[in-house]
Amino acid sequence: MRTPRYWRSGTEPATARSDLKLRFLLSVLFLPVFALMTAGFAVWAARSGGTDVPSSGTLVVFAVCCGVLTLLAAADLWVVVRRRRTEL
């Protein structure tokens, strides 16, 4: 095990570091979930009629929100992988 870059000195909020293993696990777990939800809501919105409940507009909003969450999970996964290569 390597020596940490900074020894804990009681000022943890100023020098606190995130748990990269947990962030990696959450990103790997939720990236495909959000991607599938995006595709599912998009297909559902495309197949819904004008009088269906929920409306196609609501389903499009859900698809866009899930798409944004997919992009955030992918970006976080990229950052975590890059940081783990340089720090661990």
PyMOL Python script that loads the backbone (N, CA, C, O; Angstrom):
from pymol import cmd

cmd.read_pdbstr("""\
ATOM      1  N   MET A   1       0.833  -1.173   0.000  1.00  0.00           N
ATOM      2  CA  MET A   1       0.000   0.000   0.000  1.00  0.00           C
ATOM      3  C   MET A   1       0.884   1.245   0.000  1.00  0.00           C
ATOM      4  O   MET A   1       1.861   1.330   0.744  1.00  0.00           O
ATOM      5  N   ARG A   2       0.527   2.194  -0.836  1.00  0.00           N
ATOM      6  CA  ARG A   2       1.324   3.419  -0.932  1.00  0.00           C
ATOM      7  C   ARG A   2       1.031   4.357   0.222  1.00  0.00           C
ATOM      8  O   ARG A   2      -0.035   4.308   0.836  1.00  0.00           O
ATOM      9  N   THR A   3       1.991   5.201   0.498  1.00  0.00           N
ATOM     10  CA  THR A   3       1.801   6.237   1.501  1.00  0.00           C
ATOM     11  C   THR A   3       0.892   7.310   0.919  1.00  0.00           C
ATOM     12  O   THR A   3       1.097   7.743  -0.215  1.00  0.00           O
ATOM     13  N   PRO A   4      -0.116   7.749   1.684  1.00  0.00           N
ATOM     14  CA  PRO A   4      -1.003   8.780   1.142  1.00  0.00           C
ATOM     15  C   PRO A   4      -0.257  10.075   0.867  1.00  0.00           C
ATOM     16  O   PRO A   4       0.737  10.396   1.517  1.00  0.00           O
ATOM     17  N   ARG A   5      -0.762  10.803  -0.110  1.00  0.00           N
ATOM     18  CA  ARG A   5      -0.136  12.068  -0.468  1.00  0.00           C
ATOM     19  C   ARG A   5      -0.153  13.052   0.686  1.00  0.00           C
ATOM     20  O   ARG A   5       0.833  13.740   0.949  1.00  0.00           O
ATOM     21  N   TYR A   6      -1.280  13.111   1.367  1.00  0.00           N
ATOM     22  CA  TYR A   6      -1.434  14.035   2.493  1.00  0.00           C
ATOM     23  C   TYR A   6      -1.850  13.242   3.713  1.00  0.00           C
ATOM     24  O   TYR A   6      -2.768  12.425   3.647  1.00  0.00           O
ATOM     25  N   TRP A   7      -1.180  13.479   4.822  1.00  0.00           N
ATOM     26  CA  TRP A   7      -1.572  12.833   6.066  1.00  0.00           C
ATOM     27  C   TRP A   7      -2.764  13.576   6.626  1.00  0.00           C
ATOM     28  O   TRP A   7      -2.847  14.798   6.507  1.00  0.00           O
ATOM     29  N   ARG A   8      -3.675  12.863   7.229  1.00  0.00           N
ATOM     30  CA  ARG A   8      -4.848  13.475   7.844  1.00  0.00           C
ATOM     31  C   ARG A   8      -4.404  14.297   9.040  1.00  0.00           C
ATOM     32  O   ARG A   8      -3.677  13.820   9.911  1.00  0.00           O
ATOM     33  N   SER A   9      -4.859  15.546   9.064  1.00  0.00           N
ATOM     34  CA  SER A   9      -4.385  16.440  10.112  1.00  0.00           C
ATOM     35  C   SER A   9      -5.508  17.063  10.918  1.00  0.00           C
ATOM     36  O   SER A   9      -5.260  17.963  11.721  1.00  0.00           O
ATOM     37  N   GLY A  10      -6.728  16.609  10.726  1.00  0.00           N
ATOM     38  CA  GLY A  10      -7.845  17.212  11.434  1.00  0.00           C
ATOM     39  C   GLY A  10      -8.564  18.257  10.607  1.00  0.00           C
ATOM     40  O   GLY A  10      -9.561  18.820  11.060  1.00  0.00           O
ATOM     41  N   THR A  11      -8.078  18.531   9.399  1.00  0.00           N
ATOM     42  CA  THR A  11      -8.735  19.488   8.505  1.00  0.00           C
ATOM     43  C   THR A  11      -9.365  18.734   7.341  1.00  0.00           C
ATOM     44  O   THR A  11      -9.274  19.166   6.191  1.00  0.00           O
ATOM     45  N   GLU A  12      -9.997  17.620   7.638  1.00  0.00           N
ATOM     46  CA  GLU A  12     -10.541  16.766   6.585  1.00  0.00           C
ATOM     47  C   GLU A  12     -11.515  17.466   5.647  1.00  0.00           C
ATOM     48  O   GLU A  12     -11.457  17.207   4.445  1.00  0.00           O
ATOM     49  N   PRO A  13     -12.405  18.335   6.114  1.00  0.00           N
ATOM     50  CA  PRO A  13     -13.288  18.979   5.137  1.00  0.00           C
ATOM     51  C   PRO A  13     -12.537  19.778   4.074  1.00  0.00           C
ATOM     52  O   PRO A  13     -13.003  19.886   2.939  1.00  0.00           O
ATOM     53  N   ALA A  14     -11.393  20.334   4.427  1.00  0.00           N
ATOM     54  CA  ALA A  14     -10.619  21.102   3.448  1.00  0.00           C
ATOM     55  C   ALA A  14      -9.862  20.183   2.484  1.00  0.00           C
ATOM     56  O   ALA A  14      -9.639  20.541   1.327  1.00  0.00           O
ATOM     57  N   THR A  15      -9.475  19.024   2.954  1.00  0.00           N
ATOM     58  CA  THR A  15      -8.688  18.126   2.112  1.00  0.00           C
ATOM     59  C   THR A  15      -9.374  16.777   1.918  1.00  0.00           C
ATOM     60  O   THR A  15      -8.712  15.796   1.579  1.00  0.00           O
ATOM     61  N   ALA A  16     -10.676  16.710   2.125  1.00  0.00           N
ATOM     62  CA  ALA A  16     -11.398  15.441   2.024  1.00  0.00           C
ATOM     63  C   ALA A  16     -11.358  14.918   0.587  1.00  0.00           C
ATOM     64  O   ALA A  16     -11.324  15.691  -0.370  1.00  0.00           O
ATOM     65  N   ARG A  17     -11.362  13.613   0.461  1.00  0.00           N
ATOM     66  CA  ARG A  17     -11.321  12.976  -0.848  1.00  0.00           C
ATOM     67  C   ARG A  17     -12.507  12.037  -0.941  1.00  0.00           C
ATOM     68  O   ARG A  17     -12.934  11.465   0.063  1.00  0.00           O
ATOM     69  N   SER A  18     -13.036  11.879  -2.132  1.00  0.00           N
ATOM     70  CA  SER A  18     -14.197  11.008  -2.307  1.00  0.00           C
ATOM     71  C   SER A  18     -13.758   9.556  -2.407  1.00  0.00           C
ATOM     72  O   SER A  18     -12.611   9.258  -2.739  1.00  0.00           O
ATOM     73  N   ASP A  19     -14.681   8.671  -2.117  1.00  0.00           N
ATOM     74  CA  ASP A  19     -14.433   7.240  -2.198  1.00  0.00           C
ATOM     75  C   ASP A  19     -14.545   6.814  -3.665  1.00  0.00           C
ATOM     76  O   ASP A  19     -15.650   6.661  -4.186  1.00  0.00           O
ATOM     77  N   LEU A  20     -13.416   6.626  -4.321  1.00  0.00           N
ATOM     78  CA  LEU A  20     -13.415   6.320  -5.741  1.00  0.00           C
ATOM     79  C   LEU A  20     -13.996   4.944  -6.041  1.00  0.00           C
ATOM     80  O   LEU A  20     -14.606   4.748  -7.092  1.00  0.00           O
ATOM     81  N   LYS A  21     -13.815   3.994  -5.136  1.00  0.00           N
ATOM     82  CA  LYS A  21     -14.370   2.654  -5.372  1.00  0.00           C
ATOM     83  C   LYS A  21     -15.890   2.693  -5.386  1.00  0.00           C
ATOM     84  O   LYS A  21     -16.520   2.055  -6.229  1.00  0.00           O
ATOM     85  N   LEU A  22     -16.483   3.437  -4.460  1.00  0.00           N
ATOM     86  CA  LEU A  22     -17.933   3.538  -4.414  1.00  0.00           C
ATOM     87  C   LEU A  22     -18.469   4.299  -5.623  1.00  0.00           C
ATOM     88  O   LEU A  22     -19.473   3.897  -6.210  1.00  0.00           O
ATOM     89  N   ARG A  23     -17.817   5.383  -5.997  1.00  0.00           N
ATOM     90  CA  ARG A  23     -18.240   6.130  -7.183  1.00  0.00           C
ATOM     91  C   ARG A  23     -18.124   5.269  -8.436  1.00  0.00           C
ATOM     92  O   ARG A  23     -18.992   5.329  -9.307  1.00  0.00           O
ATOM     93  N   PHE A  24     -17.074   4.476  -8.539  1.00  0.00           N
ATOM     94  CA  PHE A  24     -16.906   3.581  -9.677  1.00  0.00           C
ATOM     95  C   PHE A  24     -18.039   2.557  -9.714  1.00  0.00           C
ATOM     96  O   PHE A  24     -18.639   2.323 -10.763  1.00  0.00           O
ATOM     97  N   LEU A  25     -18.328   1.947  -8.560  1.00  0.00           N
ATOM     98  CA  LEU A  25     -19.385   0.940  -8.493  1.00  0.00           C
ATOM     99  C   LEU A  25     -20.744   1.539  -8.870  1.00  0.00           C
ATOM    100  O   LEU A  25     -21.490   0.939  -9.644  1.00  0.00           O
ATOM    101  N   LEU A  26     -21.066   2.707  -8.334  1.00  0.00           N
ATOM    102  CA  LEU A  26     -22.342   3.340  -8.639  1.00  0.00           C
ATOM    103  C   LEU A  26     -22.437   3.734 -10.116  1.00  0.00           C
ATOM    104  O   LEU A  26     -23.491   3.576 -10.732  1.00  0.00           O
ATOM    105  N   SER A  27     -21.358   4.239 -10.675  1.00  0.00           N
ATOM    106  CA  SER A  27     -21.379   4.613 -12.090  1.00  0.00           C
ATOM    107  C   SER A  27     -21.549   3.399 -12.992  1.00  0.00           C
ATOM    108  O   SER A  27     -22.325   3.430 -13.947  1.00  0.00           O
ATOM    109  N   VAL A  28     -20.824   2.337 -12.687  1.00  0.00           N
ATOM    110  CA  VAL A  28     -20.926   1.121 -13.493  1.00  0.00           C
ATOM    111  C   VAL A  28     -22.314   0.508 -13.354  1.00  0.00           C
ATOM    112  O   VAL A  28     -22.839  -0.055 -14.315  1.00  0.00           O
ATOM    113  N   LEU A  29     -22.908   0.608 -12.183  1.00  0.00           N
ATOM    114  CA  LEU A  29     -24.231   0.041 -11.957  1.00  0.00           C
ATOM    115  C   LEU A  29     -25.321   0.861 -12.634  1.00  0.00           C
ATOM    116  O   LEU A  29     -26.207   0.292 -13.273  1.00  0.00           O
ATOM    117  N   PHE A  30     -25.277   2.179 -12.508  1.00  0.00           N
ATOM    118  CA  PHE A  30     -26.379   3.005 -12.973  1.00  0.00           C
ATOM    119  C   PHE A  30     -26.249   3.491 -14.412  1.00  0.00           C
ATOM    120  O   PHE A  30     -27.245   3.932 -14.985  1.00  0.00           O
ATOM    121  N   LEU A  31     -25.091   3.430 -15.009  1.00  0.00           N
ATOM    122  CA  LEU A  31     -24.949   3.838 -16.407  1.00  0.00           C
ATOM    123  C   LEU A  31     -25.838   2.999 -17.326  1.00  0.00           C
ATOM    124  O   LEU A  31     -26.586   3.578 -18.115  1.00  0.00           O
ATOM    125  N   PRO A  32     -25.796   1.672 -17.265  1.00  0.00           N
ATOM    126  CA  PRO A  32     -26.704   0.911 -18.131  1.00  0.00           C
ATOM    127  C   PRO A  32     -28.173   1.045 -17.736  1.00  0.00           C
ATOM    128  O   PRO A  32     -29.054   0.986 -18.594  1.00  0.00           O
ATOM    129  N   VAL A  33     -28.439   1.225 -16.446  1.00  0.00           N
ATOM    130  CA  VAL A  33     -29.826   1.400 -16.008  1.00  0.00           C
ATOM    131  C   VAL A  33     -30.413   2.667 -16.625  1.00  0.00           C
ATOM    132  O   VAL A  33     -31.512   2.637 -17.180  1.00  0.00           O
ATOM    133  N   PHE A  34     -29.690   3.770 -16.530  1.00  0.00           N
ATOM    134  CA  PHE A  34     -30.191   5.019 -17.094  1.00  0.00           C
ATOM    135  C   PHE A  34     -30.268   4.959 -18.612  1.00  0.00           C
ATOM    136  O   PHE A  34     -31.184   5.527 -19.209  1.00  0.00           O
ATOM    137  N   ALA A  35     -29.317   4.278 -19.244  1.00  0.00           N
ATOM    138  CA  ALA A  35     -29.355   4.147 -20.703  1.00  0.00           C
ATOM    139  C   ALA A  35     -30.581   3.348 -21.144  1.00  0.00           C
ATOM    140  O   ALA A  35     -31.247   3.717 -22.111  1.00  0.00           O
ATOM    141  N   LEU A  36     -30.879   2.262 -20.444  1.00  0.00           N
ATOM    142  CA  LEU A  36     -32.063   1.465 -20.779  1.00  0.00           C
ATOM    143  C   LEU A  36     -33.348   2.240 -20.507  1.00  0.00           C
ATOM    144  O   LEU A  36     -34.307   2.147 -21.274  1.00  0.00           O
ATOM    145  N   MET A  37     -33.369   3.001 -19.422  1.00  0.00           N
ATOM    146  CA  MET A  37     -34.557   3.811 -19.136  1.00  0.00           C
ATOM    147  C   MET A  37     -34.752   4.894 -20.202  1.00  0.00           C
ATOM    148  O   MET A  37     -35.883   5.190 -20.586  1.00  0.00           O
ATOM    149  N   THR A  38     -33.661   5.479 -20.677  1.00  0.00           N
ATOM    150  CA  THR A  38     -33.758   6.473 -21.749  1.00  0.00           C
ATOM    151  C   THR A  38     -34.363   5.852 -22.999  1.00  0.00           C
ATOM    152  O   THR A  38     -35.287   6.403 -23.598  1.00  0.00           O
ATOM    153  N   ALA A  39     -33.835   4.709 -23.380  1.00  0.00           N
ATOM    154  CA  ALA A  39     -34.353   4.030 -24.575  1.00  0.00           C
ATOM    155  C   ALA A  39     -35.804   3.605 -24.377  1.00  0.00           C
ATOM    156  O   ALA A  39     -36.622   3.742 -25.286  1.00  0.00           O
ATOM    157  N   GLY A  40     -36.121   3.094 -23.201  1.00  0.00           N
ATOM    158  CA  GLY A  40     -37.485   2.658 -22.925  1.00  0.00           C
ATOM    159  C   GLY A  40     -38.493   3.799 -22.987  1.00  0.00           C
ATOM    160  O   GLY A  40     -39.547   3.665 -23.607  1.00  0.00           O
ATOM    161  N   PHE A  41     -38.172   4.918 -22.346  1.00  0.00           N
ATOM    162  CA  PHE A  41     -39.083   6.062 -22.386  1.00  0.00           C
ATOM    163  C   PHE A  41     -39.192   6.635 -23.801  1.00  0.00           C
ATOM    164  O   PHE A  41     -40.266   7.076 -24.208  1.00  0.00           O
ATOM    165  N   ALA A  42     -38.089   6.631 -24.550  1.00  0.00           N
ATOM    166  CA  ALA A  42     -38.136   7.149 -25.919  1.00  0.00           C
ATOM    167  C   ALA A  42     -39.019   6.276 -26.809  1.00  0.00           C
ATOM    168  O   ALA A  42     -39.805   6.794 -27.601  1.00  0.00           O
ATOM    169  N   VAL A  43     -38.893   4.962 -26.682  1.00  0.00           N
ATOM    170  CA  VAL A  43     -39.726   4.051 -27.474  1.00  0.00           C
ATOM    171  C   VAL A  43     -41.187   4.174 -27.055  1.00  0.00           C
ATOM    172  O   VAL A  43     -42.081   4.181 -27.901  1.00  0.00           O
ATOM    173  N   TRP A  44     -41.427   4.271 -25.747  1.00  0.00           N
ATOM    174  CA  TRP A  44     -42.790   4.410 -25.248  1.00  0.00           C
ATOM    175  C   TRP A  44     -43.419   5.709 -25.752  1.00  0.00           C
ATOM    176  O   TRP A  44     -44.588   5.732 -26.138  1.00  0.00           O
ATOM    177  N   ALA A  45     -42.631   6.795 -25.747  1.00  0.00           N
ATOM    178  CA  ALA A  45     -43.139   8.079 -26.240  1.00  0.00           C
ATOM    179  C   ALA A  45     -43.434   8.010 -27.728  1.00  0.00           C
ATOM    180  O   ALA A  45     -44.406   8.609 -28.190  1.00  0.00           O
ATOM    181  N   ALA A  46     -42.617   7.293 -28.484  1.00  0.00           N
ATOM    182  CA  ALA A  46     -42.839   7.184 -29.929  1.00  0.00           C
ATOM    183  C   ALA A  46     -44.082   6.360 -30.248  1.00  0.00           C
ATOM    184  O   ALA A  46     -44.745   6.609 -31.255  1.00  0.00           O
ATOM    185  N   ARG A  47     -44.400   5.396 -29.416  1.00  0.00           N
ATOM    186  CA  ARG A  47     -45.549   4.527 -29.672  1.00  0.00           C
ATOM    187  C   ARG A  47     -46.842   5.002 -29.032  1.00  0.00           C
ATOM    188  O   ARG A  47     -47.904   4.441 -29.303  1.00  0.00           O
ATOM    189  N   SER A  48     -46.772   6.032 -28.181  1.00  0.00           N
ATOM    190  CA  SER A  48     -47.986   6.480 -27.496  1.00  0.00           C
ATOM    191  C   SER A  48     -48.841   7.326 -28.433  1.00  0.00           C
ATOM    192  O   SER A  48     -48.335   8.020 -29.315  1.00  0.00           O
ATOM    193  N   GLY A  49     -50.140   7.246 -28.218  1.00  0.00           N
ATOM    194  CA  GLY A  49     -51.079   8.011 -29.031  1.00  0.00           C
ATOM    195  C   GLY A  49     -51.374   9.361 -28.390  1.00  0.00           C
ATOM    196  O   GLY A  49     -50.809   9.713 -27.355  1.00  0.00           O
ATOM    197  N   GLY A  50     -52.262  10.101 -29.023  1.00  0.00           N
ATOM    198  CA  GLY A  50     -52.585  11.436 -28.537  1.00  0.00           C
ATOM    199  C   GLY A  50     -53.390  11.454 -27.260  1.00  0.00           C
ATOM    200  O   GLY A  50     -53.360  12.442 -26.527  1.00  0.00           O
ATOM    201  N   THR A  51     -54.116  10.372 -26.972  1.00  0.00           N
ATOM    202  CA  THR A  51     -54.970  10.359 -25.780  1.00  0.00           C
ATOM    203  C   THR A  51     -54.438   9.440 -24.687  1.00  0.00           C
ATOM    204  O   THR A  51     -55.119   9.229 -23.683  1.00  0.00           O
ATOM    205  N   ASP A  52     -53.260   8.898 -24.854  1.00  0.00           N
ATOM    206  CA  ASP A  52     -52.700   7.989 -23.858  1.00  0.00           C
ATOM    207  C   ASP A  52     -52.263   8.753 -22.613  1.00  0.00           C
ATOM    208  O   ASP A  52     -51.930   9.937 -22.667  1.00  0.00           O
ATOM    209  N   VAL A  53     -52.276   8.038 -21.494  1.00  0.00           N
ATOM    210  CA  VAL A  53     -51.798   8.594 -20.229  1.00  0.00           C
ATOM    211  C   VAL A  53     -50.658   7.701 -19.778  1.00  0.00           C
ATOM    212  O   VAL A  53     -50.867   6.491 -19.694  1.00  0.00           O
ATOM    213  N   PRO A  54     -49.492   8.195 -19.487  1.00  0.00           N
ATOM    214  CA  PRO A  54     -49.033   9.580 -19.602  1.00  0.00           C
ATOM    215  C   PRO A  54     -48.866   9.996 -21.067  1.00  0.00           C
ATOM    216  O   PRO A  54     -48.725   9.163 -21.962  1.00  0.00           O
ATOM    217  N   SER A  55     -48.886  11.292 -21.269  1.00  0.00           N
ATOM    218  CA  SER A  55     -48.800  11.814 -22.630  1.00  0.00           C
ATOM    219  C   SER A  55     -47.396  11.628 -23.187  1.00  0.00           C
ATOM    220  O   SER A  55     -46.444  11.386 -22.444  1.00  0.00           O
ATOM    221  N   SER A  56     -47.284  11.745 -24.495  1.00  0.00           N
ATOM    222  CA  SER A  56     -45.971  11.564 -25.123  1.00  0.00           C
ATOM    223  C   SER A  56     -45.014  12.679 -24.706  1.00  0.00           C
ATOM    224  O   SER A  56     -43.805  12.458 -24.635  1.00  0.00           O
ATOM    225  N   GLY A  57     -45.536  13.865 -24.432  1.00  0.00           N
ATOM    226  CA  GLY A  57     -44.673  14.953 -23.962  1.00  0.00           C
ATOM    227  C   GLY A  57     -44.038  14.643 -22.620  1.00  0.00           C
ATOM    228  O   GLY A  57     -42.859  14.925 -22.405  1.00  0.00           O
ATOM    229  N   THR A  58     -44.818  14.061 -21.716  1.00  0.00           N
ATOM    230  CA  THR A  58     -44.285  13.671 -20.409  1.00  0.00           C
ATOM    231  C   THR A  58     -43.227  12.586 -20.562  1.00  0.00           C
ATOM    232  O   THR A  58     -42.202  12.614 -19.882  1.00  0.00           O
ATOM    233  N   LEU A  59     -43.470  11.650 -21.436  1.00  0.00           N
ATOM    234  CA  LEU A  59     -42.503  10.569 -21.654  1.00  0.00           C
ATOM    235  C   LEU A  59     -41.215  11.085 -22.282  1.00  0.00           C
ATOM    236  O   LEU A  59     -40.130  10.587 -21.983  1.00  0.00           O
ATOM    237  N   VAL A  60     -41.336  12.077 -23.144  1.00  0.00           N
ATOM    238  CA  VAL A  60     -40.134  12.690 -23.729  1.00  0.00           C
ATOM    239  C   VAL A  60     -39.323  13.388 -22.649  1.00  0.00           C
ATOM    240  O   VAL A  60     -38.094  13.310 -22.646  1.00  0.00           O
ATOM    241  N   VAL A  61     -40.003  14.071 -21.729  1.00  0.00           N
ATOM    242  CA  VAL A  61     -39.295  14.727 -20.620  1.00  0.00           C
ATOM    243  C   VAL A  61     -38.570  13.688 -19.778  1.00  0.00           C
ATOM    244  O   VAL A  61     -37.418  13.895 -19.396  1.00  0.00           O
ATOM    245  N   PHE A  62     -39.238  12.565 -19.482  1.00  0.00           N
ATOM    246  CA  PHE A  62     -38.578  11.491 -18.728  1.00  0.00           C
ATOM    247  C   PHE A  62     -37.374  10.945 -19.489  1.00  0.00           C
ATOM    248  O   PHE A  62     -36.329  10.686 -18.891  1.00  0.00           O
ATOM    249  N   ALA A  63     -37.509  10.769 -20.791  1.00  0.00           N
ATOM    250  CA  ALA A  63     -36.401  10.258 -21.603  1.00  0.00           C
ATOM    251  C   ALA A  63     -35.222  11.233 -21.591  1.00  0.00           C
ATOM    252  O   ALA A  63     -34.068  10.814 -21.498  1.00  0.00           O
ATOM    253  N   VAL A  64     -35.512  12.520 -21.686  1.00  0.00           N
ATOM    254  CA  VAL A  64     -34.435  13.521 -21.661  1.00  0.00           C
ATOM    255  C   VAL A  64     -33.750  13.538 -20.297  1.00  0.00           C
ATOM    256  O   VAL A  64     -32.523  13.611 -20.222  1.00  0.00           O
ATOM    257  N   CYS A  65     -34.531  13.470 -19.219  1.00  0.00           N
ATOM    258  CA  CYS A  65     -33.938  13.448 -17.872  1.00  0.00           C
ATOM    259  C   CYS A  65     -33.059  12.218 -17.677  1.00  0.00           C
ATOM    260  O   CYS A  65     -31.964  12.312 -17.121  1.00  0.00           O
ATOM    261  N   CYS A  66     -33.538  11.070 -18.133  1.00  0.00           N
ATOM    262  CA  CYS A  66     -32.723   9.854 -18.024  1.00  0.00           C
ATOM    263  C   CYS A  66     -31.484   9.939 -18.911  1.00  0.00           C
ATOM    264  O   CYS A  66     -30.429   9.417 -18.551  1.00  0.00           O
ATOM    265  N   GLY A  67     -31.604  10.594 -20.066  1.00  0.00           N
ATOM    266  CA  GLY A  67     -30.443  10.792 -20.929  1.00  0.00           C
ATOM    267  C   GLY A  67     -29.396  11.668 -20.269  1.00  0.00           C
ATOM    268  O   GLY A  67     -28.200  11.400 -20.380  1.00  0.00           O
ATOM    269  N   VAL A  68     -29.835  12.714 -19.584  1.00  0.00           N
ATOM    270  CA  VAL A  68     -28.900  13.580 -18.856  1.00  0.00           C
ATOM    271  C   VAL A  68     -28.219  12.791 -17.743  1.00  0.00           C
ATOM    272  O   VAL A  68     -27.010  12.914 -17.548  1.00  0.00           O
ATOM    273  N   LEU A  69     -28.984  11.982 -17.010  1.00  0.00           N
ATOM    274  CA  LEU A  69     -28.386  11.155 -15.963  1.00  0.00           C
ATOM    275  C   LEU A  69     -27.414  10.134 -16.535  1.00  0.00           C
ATOM    276  O   LEU A  69     -26.409   9.816 -15.898  1.00  0.00           O
ATOM    277  N   THR A  70     -27.694   9.618 -17.725  1.00  0.00           N
ATOM    278  CA  THR A  70     -26.764   8.702 -18.396  1.00  0.00           C
ATOM    279  C   THR A  70     -25.449   9.412 -18.703  1.00  0.00           C
ATOM    280  O   THR A  70     -24.370   8.868 -18.468  1.00  0.00           O
ATOM    281  N   LEU A  71     -25.551  10.623 -19.225  1.00  0.00           N
ATOM    282  CA  LEU A  71     -24.334  11.387 -19.529  1.00  0.00           C
ATOM    283  C   LEU A  71     -23.548  11.718 -18.265  1.00  0.00           C
ATOM    284  O   LEU A  71     -22.318  11.659 -18.267  1.00  0.00           O
ATOM    285  N   LEU A  72     -24.244  12.063 -17.189  1.00  0.00           N
ATOM    286  CA  LEU A  72     -23.554  12.357 -15.927  1.00  0.00           C
ATOM    287  C   LEU A  72     -22.865  11.117 -15.367  1.00  0.00           C
ATOM    288  O   LEU A  72     -21.743  11.208 -14.866  1.00  0.00           O
ATOM    289  N   ALA A  73     -23.519   9.968 -15.445  1.00  0.00           N
ATOM    290  CA  ALA A  73     -22.899   8.730 -14.966  1.00  0.00           C
ATOM    291  C   ALA A  73     -21.682   8.370 -15.812  1.00  0.00           C
ATOM    292  O   ALA A  73     -20.669   7.914 -15.281  1.00  0.00           O
ATOM    293  N   ALA A  74     -21.777   8.574 -17.136  1.00  0.00           N
ATOM    294  CA  ALA A  74     -20.639   8.287 -18.012  1.00  0.00           C
ATOM    295  C   ALA A  74     -19.477   9.234 -17.735  1.00  0.00           C
ATOM    296  O   ALA A  74     -18.321   8.812 -17.710  1.00  0.00           O
ATOM    297  N   ALA A  75     -19.782  10.502 -17.529  1.00  0.00           N
ATOM    298  CA  ALA A  75     -18.728  11.480 -17.225  1.00  0.00           C
ATOM    299  C   ALA A  75     -18.077  11.165 -15.884  1.00  0.00           C
ATOM    300  O   ALA A  75     -16.857  11.262 -15.751  1.00  0.00           O
ATOM    301  N   ASP A  76     -18.878  10.789 -14.887  1.00  0.00           N
ATOM    302  CA  ASP A  76     -18.313  10.450 -13.587  1.00  0.00           C
ATOM    303  C   ASP A  76     -17.460   9.197 -13.679  1.00  0.00           C
ATOM    304  O   ASP A  76     -16.408   9.117 -13.046  1.00  0.00           O
ATOM    305  N   LEU A  77     -17.900   8.221 -14.458  1.00  0.00           N
ATOM    306  CA  LEU A  77     -17.105   7.011 -14.645  1.00  0.00           C
ATOM    307  C   LEU A  77     -15.768   7.343 -15.298  1.00  0.00           C
ATOM    308  O   LEU A  77     -14.733   6.812 -14.896  1.00  0.00           O
ATOM    309  N   TRP A  78     -15.783   8.217 -16.301  1.00  0.00           N
ATOM    310  CA  TRP A  78     -14.543   8.616 -16.962  1.00  0.00           C
ATOM    311  C   TRP A  78     -13.599   9.311 -15.970  1.00  0.00           C
ATOM    312  O   TRP A  78     -12.401   9.029 -15.951  1.00  0.00           O
ATOM    313  N   VAL A  79     -14.140  10.216 -15.149  1.00  0.00           N
ATOM    314  CA  VAL A  79     -13.316  10.941 -14.170  1.00  0.00           C
ATOM    315  C   VAL A  79     -12.740   9.977 -13.140  1.00  0.00           C
ATOM    316  O   VAL A  79     -11.562  10.069 -12.793  1.00  0.00           O
ATOM    317  N   VAL A  80     -13.556   9.062 -12.654  1.00  0.00           N
ATOM    318  CA  VAL A  80     -13.086   8.110 -11.640  1.00  0.00           C
ATOM    319  C   VAL A  80     -11.996   7.213 -12.202  1.00  0.00           C
ATOM    320  O   VAL A  80     -10.990   6.975 -11.534  1.00  0.00           O
ATOM    321  N   VAL A  81     -12.176   6.717 -13.406  1.00  0.00           N
ATOM    322  CA  VAL A  81     -11.160   5.847 -14.009  1.00  0.00           C
ATOM    323  C   VAL A  81      -9.862   6.623 -14.201  1.00  0.00           C
ATOM    324  O   VAL A  81      -8.782   6.100 -13.926  1.00  0.00           O
ATOM    325  N   ARG A  82      -9.954   7.858 -14.668  1.00  0.00           N
ATOM    326  CA  ARG A  82      -8.756   8.678 -14.856  1.00  0.00           C
ATOM    327  C   ARG A  82      -8.055   8.950 -13.531  1.00  0.00           C
ATOM    328  O   ARG A  82      -6.831   8.853 -13.442  1.00  0.00           O
ATOM    329  N   ARG A  83      -8.831   9.291 -12.496  1.00  0.00           N
ATOM    330  CA  ARG A  83      -8.226   9.565 -11.185  1.00  0.00           C
ATOM    331  C   ARG A  83      -7.627   8.324 -10.572  1.00  0.00           C
ATOM    332  O   ARG A  83      -6.576   8.402  -9.934  1.00  0.00           O
ATOM    333  N   ARG A  84      -8.268   7.174 -10.747  1.00  0.00           N
ATOM    334  CA  ARG A  84      -7.724   5.938 -10.172  1.00  0.00           C
ATOM    335  C   ARG A  84      -6.407   5.562 -10.839  1.00  0.00           C
ATOM    336  O   ARG A  84      -5.514   5.028 -10.183  1.00  0.00           O
ATOM    337  N   ARG A  85      -6.277   5.833 -12.129  1.00  0.00           N
ATOM    338  CA  ARG A  85      -5.010   5.540 -12.814  1.00  0.00           C
ATOM    339  C   ARG A  85      -3.880   6.410 -12.310  1.00  0.00           C
ATOM    340  O   ARG A  85      -2.745   5.946 -12.199  1.00  0.00           O
ATOM    341  N   THR A  86      -4.171   7.671 -12.003  1.00  0.00           N
ATOM    342  CA  THR A  86      -3.103   8.578 -11.585  1.00  0.00           C
ATOM    343  C   THR A  86      -2.828   8.527 -10.100  1.00  0.00           C
ATOM    344  O   THR A  86      -1.704   8.803  -9.680  1.00  0.00           O
ATOM    345  N   GLU A  87      -3.821   8.180  -9.283  1.00  0.00           N
ATOM    346  CA  GLU A  87      -3.636   8.263  -7.829  1.00  0.00           C
ATOM    347  C   GLU A  87      -3.364   6.935  -7.163  1.00  0.00           C
ATOM    348  O   GLU A  87      -2.705   6.897  -6.124  1.00  0.00           O
ATOM    349  N   LEU A  88      -3.845   5.852  -7.721  1.00  0.00           N
ATOM    350  CA  LEU A  88      -3.678   4.558  -7.016  1.00  0.00           C
ATOM    351  C   LEU A  88      -2.604   3.724  -7.601  1.00  0.00           C
ATOM    352  O   LEU A  88      -2.348   2.620  -7.120  1.00  0.00           O
TER     353      LEU A  88
END
""", "prot")
cmd.dss("prot")
cmd.show_as("cartoon", "prot")
cmd.util.cbc("prot")
cmd.orient("prot")
